[in-house]
Amino acid sequence: MTQDADNDSPPPIEVTQASQTKNVPALPGGRPVFVLPDDAIALVPVRNLVLFPGMILPLTVGREGSVAAAQQAVRTERPIGILLQKESGKEDPSSADLHHVGTVAQILRVIGTPDGSHHIICQGMQRFIVKEYLTGYPFLAARIEKVSDGEEASQDIEARFIQLKNKAHEALELLPQAPPELATALQGFNSPGPLADMVGGFMDIKPEEKQELLASFNLQTRLDRVLDHLVKRIEVLRLTKEIDDKTKASLDKRQREYVLREQLKSIHHELGDGDGDDAGAEIKEMEKALVEAKMPADVETHARKELKRLARMPEASGEYSMARSYFDWLIELPWSKLSEGSIDLAAARKTLDDDHFGLEKIKRRILEYLAVRKLNPDGHGAMLCFVGPPGVGKTSLGQSIAKAMGRKFVRVSLGGVHDESEIRGHRRTYIGSLPGNIIQAIKKAGTRDCVMLLDEIDKLSRSGHGDPTSAMLEVLDPAQNVNFRDAYLGVPFDLSRVIFICTANMLDTVPGPLRDRMEIIDLPGYTAEEKLQIAKRYLVKRQLIEHGLGEDRCVMTDASIQRLIRDYTREAGVRNLERELGALCRNAAVRVADGAHQVRINATDVAEILGPPKYESEVASRTSVPGVATGLAWTPVGGDILFIEASRTPGSGRLILTGQLGDVMKESAQAALTLVKSRAEELHIDISTLDKSDIHVHVPAGAVPKDGPSAGVAMFLCLTSLLSNRSVRHDTAMTGEISLRGLVLPVGGVKEKVLAALRAGIKRVMLPKRNEKDLRDVPKEARDKMEFIFLENVDGAVKGALGKRVQASPSNTAKLRRPKS
């Protein structure tokens, strides 16, 4: 095969075609002939190729300089120099890019091919060292010094020569398709130098390693290096041959087993003992299972086709296991199996009341859902989606619905799923393919009308493996899931009887088309009284059982649970509350194991067991000075309070915003400052000094990003409090966006924000007037404990939240006074 010296497109050159050339002809026309000194030759740089003395190799020349050098050598009938490039990617190598040791070569033939490429066949003659590069030629040229082997007749060299010849014969025997002429050629070598060059040239080693052999002028050193490389190659060849022999033996064994099985089948057939054929009996069992599966007609036709294909396939075949696994999936799916239970609304109502405290609106909606299903079992109905922070009971509501309907319940976790194949299944193109999570859950349930909970649907993410949210559209759309096609099954499966229930922490990451197919039911969180009842009815009993305690061995008072809720957990759900109850139970378990008959945990014992309180009411201390307001915020894990602080310092009238604020909150702060300035007179604010002061607005917890369109009122009151020197009432929190005209605009998440204010000990909440209707979603016990002020404009906020003017202390006045220049 021709070795590439370079790959550039060559200029035109007159050459003799390979079929017409016996001797190297002179090339008429073309470039002029240059006169080189006697000790100089033209050079051809090559990539990834080392020519040893005595070797004959074809080279492809393409670069303009290489073509010119070849022309010069052919027309002057002089040898040419072959040098290896240091970097093969170099397109136009200079003298610095070439090794200094090369091979003098005689051009035996020049061949032109129809595709326009040019080849020269060279024979290596002798090593040379570059002494000096010459300039002024259209090709690389250099003065060289030829180097001969200078073989020395010694016992060391003779021993290495014999060893090399033996190792070369051993390598040829290990090669699978070694030409016999090569072994004959080895026998003809009587000199160690040419043998070392021949073996080094034909060995499969890196060009850099071959160049190292070429540059080894000392014969003994060269022989040692060639022997070292040859020994390593022999080890690789020996391992390769062992692997080939083992593979062949394995194939022979499989072929022998196949022949024996075929002979056994023939023997059974001749004896008339067809029932004794295990393979035939197994096929009959699979055919019986196929009939019992009661598949749709088109699916059964496909399954019978697969069964016939499986019957003709030998068990030793690598494809047999894949085909058998696929057929097992087909016959094990519940194509026609339905649940035997019926919907009893009275039992369903009792189940929901027993499993969940409160949540009256949600229970009512679930009962409506069940009533529609009872009256119209074949109807599509709505896809319910429970949205709320962690620990509010979204998953347990799905379990209660399944129990109330008397159906099997399966849960599919979608958190972190980023591969579309996890929903649609993997194609049967490789070993280990499986159906998607939906079909796997159907098989696990054993009925095609199960209740399937799609948990954390907001955690689906797109990646290079497809978009799982788009695949979920087919699953949840009643018009499409009648013929849901899993990529593994390759046949449609009816999902219309499955009751899909989804859960999510937030809807912002759920695409609009997917959200449009679901009915959203919000679970914002629980009040302290609801948490107390949930703990007494469910959590305490569950933790006592898990820790090996009974109600007679450990008693937790209501006061201890209330202190847990108030001082150690501040969450919308009850997950952390149950975790802290577990800590109390572990302490009690130690005392009971030590011999205590009964352990009673009071409110005073909580701090001794769990340590100092984790949460304290800091609203009064934070808002006792002018320039601080308490806002309300919505988060994916429930509502929370937000302190907004402002300070005034000497400056140039800048507004400084800190605390990881998003663009929306920054705009709210700028709008609030503009509104304060526009109403300065009625707010009794002296704005004449504002251009000499900087206003710094800071929202603490600076490491947490904060953004949202509901902080306008809090920003306005914070700045008004600072500039008018009046404190905001510490028992008041507010939410709402403002306009530059002073209007208070509505916001979302009212229930979550009100419950967060109640948890923080706030008694008064200021809401936009247009959000008054949203208070219907707030539990009655929470509404009864709080005072609500509804705002149409910021005047009501100033009237309801700001107290009397505070006299500035001398120290505060000094801080605002500009130093004299």
Secondary structure as GFF3:
##gff-version 3
##sequence-region A 1 821
A	DSSP	beta_strand	3	4	.	.	.	ID=ss1
A	DSSP	three_ten_helix	18	20	.	.	.	ID=ss2
A	DSSP	beta_strand	40	46	.	.	.	ID=ss3
A	DSSP	beta_strand	56	61	.	.	.	ID=ss4
A	DSSP	alpha_helix	64	76	.	.	.	ID=ss5
A	DSSP	beta_strand	80	84	.	.	.	ID=ss6
A	DSSP	three_ten_helix	95	97	.	.	.	ID=ss7
A	DSSP	beta_strand	101	112	.	.	.	ID=ss8
A	DSSP	beta_strand	118	134	.	.	.	ID=ss9
A	DSSP	beta_strand	141	147	.	.	.	ID=ss10
A	DSSP	alpha_helix	155	174	.	.	.	ID=ss11
A	DSSP	alpha_helix	180	187	.	.	.	ID=ss12
A	DSSP	alpha_helix	192	202	.	.	.	ID=ss13
A	DSSP	alpha_helix	207	214	.	.	.	ID=ss14
A	DSSP	alpha_helix	219	271	.	.	.	ID=ss15
A	DSSP	three_ten_helix	274	276	.	.	.	ID=ss16
A	DSSP	alpha_helix	278	293	.	.	.	ID=ss17
A	DSSP	alpha_helix	297	312	.	.	.	ID=ss18
A	DSSP	alpha_helix	320	332	.	.	.	ID=ss19
A	DSSP	alpha_helix	345	355	.	.	.	ID=ss20
A	DSSP	alpha_helix	360	375	.	.	.	ID=ss21
A	DSSP	beta_strand	384	387	.	.	.	ID=ss22
A	DSSP	alpha_helix	394	405	.	.	.	ID=ss23
A	DSSP	beta_strand	409	413	.	.	.	ID=ss24
A	DSSP	alpha_helix	421	424	.	.	.	ID=ss25
A	DSSP	alpha_helix	437	445	.	.	.	ID=ss26
A	DSSP	beta_strand	451	455	.	.	.	ID=ss27
A	DSSP	three_ten_helix	457	459	.	.	.	ID=ss28
A	DSSP	alpha_helix	468	476	.	.	.	ID=ss29
A	DSSP	three_ten_helix	481	483	.	.	.	ID=ss30
A	DSSP	beta_strand	484	485	.	.	.	ID=ss31
A	DSSP	beta_strand	492	493	.	.	.	ID=ss32
A	DSSP	beta_strand	499	504	.	.	.	ID=ss33
A	DSSP	alpha_helix	512	516	.	.	.	ID=ss34
A	DSSP	beta_strand	519	522	.	.	.	ID=ss35
A	DSSP	alpha_helix	528	534	.	.	.	ID=ss36
A	DSSP	pi_helix	535	539	.	.	.	ID=ss37
A	DSSP	alpha_helix	540	546	.	.	.	ID=ss38
A	DSSP	beta_strand	554	556	.	.	.	ID=ss39
A	DSSP	alpha_helix	558	563	.	.	.	ID=ss40
A	DSSP	pi_helix	564	568	.	.	.	ID=ss41
A	DSSP	alpha_helix	575	593	.	.	.	ID=ss42
A	DSSP	beta_strand	599	601	.	.	.	ID=ss43
A	DSSP	alpha_helix	603	610	.	.	.	ID=ss44
A	DSSP	alpha_helix	619	622	.	.	.	ID=ss45
A	DSSP	beta_strand	628	635	.	.	.	ID=ss46
A	DSSP	beta_strand	638	650	.	.	.	ID=ss47
A	DSSP	beta_strand	655	658	.	.	.	ID=ss48
A	DSSP	alpha_helix	663	678	.	.	.	ID=ss49
A	DSSP	three_ten_helix	690	692	.	.	.	ID=ss50
A	DSSP	beta_strand	693	698	.	.	.	ID=ss51
A	DSSP	alpha_helix	712	724	.	.	.	ID=ss52
A	DSSP	beta_strand	726	728	.	.	.	ID=ss53
A	DSSP	beta_strand	732	734	.	.	.	ID=ss54
A	DSSP	beta_strand	737	738	.	.	.	ID=ss55
A	DSSP	beta_strand	744	745	.	.	.	ID=ss56
A	DSSP	alpha_helix	750	759	.	.	.	ID=ss57
A	DSSP	beta_strand	764	768	.	.	.	ID=ss58
A	DSSP	three_ten_helix	769	777	.	.	.	ID=ss59
A	DSSP	alpha_helix	780	785	.	.	.	ID=ss60
A	DSSP	beta_strand	787	791	.	.	.	ID=ss61
A	DSSP	alpha_helix	794	801	.	.	.	ID=ss62
A	DSSP	beta_strand	802	805	.	.	.	ID=ss63
A	DSSP	alpha_helix	810	816	.	.	.	ID=ss64
###
